[in-house]
Amino acid sequence: MDHALQLQDLPIRVVCSSTCYRAETDTGREPWGLYRVHQFTKVEMFGVTAAERGTESEELLDEFLGLQKEIFSELGLHYRVLDMPTEELGLPAYRKFDIEAWMPGRGKFGEVRGTPLTQGEPQ
């Protein structure tokens, strides 16, 4: 608010924490407790890039994905990265990676992080 971005300051990286609310839960499908809940807190990474070369947004997305992979590796989690198909993307996104971690209590992988790209032009 009340701040103009200057081209020489880009790219800008921002982290925010927010309380979120989801209308639905997935409790009917999980025999051992809750998987999806109505209220949760999440941390998100946002970035603003210039479009001088046309690759800045993809580069920042790769940087964010690399940071997340590093965090999950250091936590010792068994995870996989999914490059989501276009029909799975929300309206503002044109590329998205989901990270799923192995959840022994569920006996399967479950999403722990989604990383959409909404800035810039598709390559």
C-alpha positions in Angstrom: 0.0 0.0 0.0 1.2 3.5 -0.9 4.3 2.0 -2.5 5.3 2.0 -6.1 7.5 -0.8 -7.4 10.6 0.2 -9.3 11.9 -1.9 -12.1 15.4 -2.1 -10.6 13.9 -3.6 -7.4 12.5 -6.6 -9.2 12.1 -9.5 -8.6 10.5 -9.0 -5.2 9.9 -12.0 -3.0 7.4 -11.9 -0.2 6.2 -14.4 2.4 2.9 -14.2 4.2 1.0 -16.2 6.7 -2.7 -16.3 6.7 -5.7 -18.1 8.3 -7.8 -19.8 5.7 -11.2 -21.3 5.6 -12.4 -24.1 3.4 -16.1 -24.8 2.8 -15.6 -28.5 2.4 -13.8 -31.2 4.3 -12.8 -34.7 3.3 -13.7 -36.5 6.5 -16.1 -38.9 4.9 -13.3 -40.6 2.9 -10.8 -40.9 5.7 -11.2 -43.8 8.2 -8.6 -42.5 10.6 -9.3 -38.9 11.6 -9.4 -35.7 9.6 -7.3 -35.0 6.5 -8.9 -31.7 5.3 -10.2 -29.3 7.8 -12.3 -26.1 7.7 -9.8 -23.8 9.2 -6.0 -23.9 8.8 -3.0 -21.6 8.7 -0.8 -21.5 5.7 2.4 -19.8 4.6 2.7 -18.6 1.0 5.5 -17.2 -1.1 4.7 -14.5 -3.6 6.8 -12.8 -6.2 6.7 -10.0 -8.6 8.9 -10.1 -11.7 9.6 -7.9 -14.7 9.0 -9.3 -18.2 12.1 -8.0 -19.9 13.5 -11.4 -21.0 10.2 -13.3 -20.8 11.6 -16.0 -18.5 11.6 -14.2 -15.1 8.4 -15.7 -13.8 9.5 -19.2 -14.7 12.8 -18.6 -13.0 11.2 -17.3 -9.8 8.8 -20.3 -9.8 11.8 -22.6 -10.1 13.5 -20.8 -7.2 10.4 -21.1 -5.0 10.0 -24.8 -5.9 13.7 -25.4 -5.1 13.2 -23.8 -1.6 10.2 -25.9 -0.8 12.0 -29.1 -1.9 15.0 -28.1 0.3 12.7 -27.6 3.3 10.9 -30.9 2.8 14.2 -32.7 2.3 15.7 -31.2 5.5 12.6 -32.3 7.4 13.3 -35.8 6.2 9.9 -36.2 4.4 9.4 -38.6 1.5 7.8 -36.4 -1.1 7.0 -36.1 -4.8 6.5 -33.2 -7.1 3.6 -33.2 -9.5 3.6 -30.9 -12.5 -0.2 -30.3 -12.7 -2.1 -30.6 -16.0 -3.8 -27.4 -17.2 -7.3 -28.7 -16.4 -6.3 -28.8 -12.7 -5.3 -25.1 -12.6 -7.3 -22.2 -11.1 -8.3 -19.3 -13.3 -5.2 -17.0 -12.7 -2.6 -19.8 -13.0 -1.0 -21.1 -16.1 1.5 -23.5 -14.4 1.4 -25.2 -11.0 3.4 -27.7 -9.1 1.9 -29.7 -6.2 4.1 -31.3 -3.6 2.8 -34.4 -1.9 4.3 -36.1 1.1 4.0 -39.7 2.1 1.5 -40.0 5.0 2.0 -43.3 6.8 -1.3 -43.0 8.7 -3.2 -42.6 5.5 -1.1 -45.2 3.6 -0.8 -42.8 0.6 0.6 -39.4 -0.5 -1.2 -36.2 0.4 -0.8 -32.7 -0.8 1.3 -30.5 1.5 2.0 -27.6 -0.9 0.9 -26.1 -4.2 3.0 -23.7 -6.1 1.1 -21.9 -8.9 2.6 -19.5 -11.5 0.2 -16.6 -12.1 2.6 -13.8 -13.2 4.0 -13.4 -16.7 3.2 -15.0 -20.0 3.2 -18.7 -20.8 6.4 -19.9 -22.5 
